[in-house]
């Protein structure tokens, strides 16, 4: 199977990559520059994760899509053009400021065009249940509608897979931790902030730390605190 | 009403703009650079059409999105990276080489993100019945699925309009010709080829010329023949 998947460098997409490689898929990883504050760290993490797997003999192609000019016109605190990244738990209303309007739709659309161009079987997204509350473009009904849209636009040549759609962050970590090889979480980047060491306070960091704690594991990355 | 619409500089999108301006809408026109062979001429045409309406007191904002880097990885003869533009009628199988995989999905996704960012009521696409045969991303079932996708991703804040979805090119021309002011078709660009004067032979030109002929009108643009 030839799969085009989004690889941000975070936990979910790194697990997604490990999940497909374990199945013997030929993985084409797409990364996106869209002007997020944490893009340099994400890009480094994505690159480190890919190297980890390549060194172990897995077949991976990578493609970077630069959408910064387009996203300049989009409003979100996640973007360099927006306000401060809020701190606290994802359930807090403030985290909704990190929604980037239509991000997943744009990303999925570009991945689909690329996937059709290289004759891939499917595109895979790392969306999961923990994102449903805040991010409308991570919800099952969105993914289902997007799947129908892609089916029509590609005349049935392309499908979407979102294997973690109903999984929590903790369940994703559990899956990745038990894959062979285990997903290299020490190389992933989760923090939304523009700083080398993760803050441990933004919604994204809080959710990550909770997942490790729930499984009784120590998060292997460095935090500023 | 605040509408975000795609303006390529062709007949359909120029008519779309005239149609919404006539209704008193505040129009935000999005143009896209995606590496098509005819982009320089399209861009000029779009700019000329906007100037025509602005000089008559209509309120229009324009936004150019540069997606060339992303589309570099896409396969199509419509793109600079692809083969020759085929000649002949749209019904010929060869015209399918001008399909750009997922183009309308990417474009609509970017328009939607922008529309949400500026608080627009809807995005409008100039897709029409003449495109249904060749281009899957112009068909009613695609537009319906995309509408559902957008509704979910924006939590109902944004809708799609495609007023010409069931109209032929001839009917669109009829509508635009009878608007006040009439759509400035002399400023529009339809040809797919990379040359100043329209070829009159590619599927796009053939369809345009047929529309004018069916209404007994003379096409006001210059052709190389």
Interface residues (C-beta under 8 A of the other chain):
Chain A: X63 X65 X66 X67 X69 X70 X71 X73 X74 X75 X100 X101 X102 X103 X104 X105 X106 X108 X109 X110 X112 X113 X114 X116 X117 X118 X136 X137 X139 X141 X142 X145 X146 X148 X149 X150 X151 X152 X153 X154 X155
Chain B: X63 X65 X66 X67 X69 X70 X71 X73 X74 X75 X100 X101 X102 X103 X104 X105 X106 X108 X109 X110 X112 X113 X114 X116 X117 X136 X137 X139 X141 X142 X145 X146 X148 X149 X150 X151 X152 X153 X154 X155
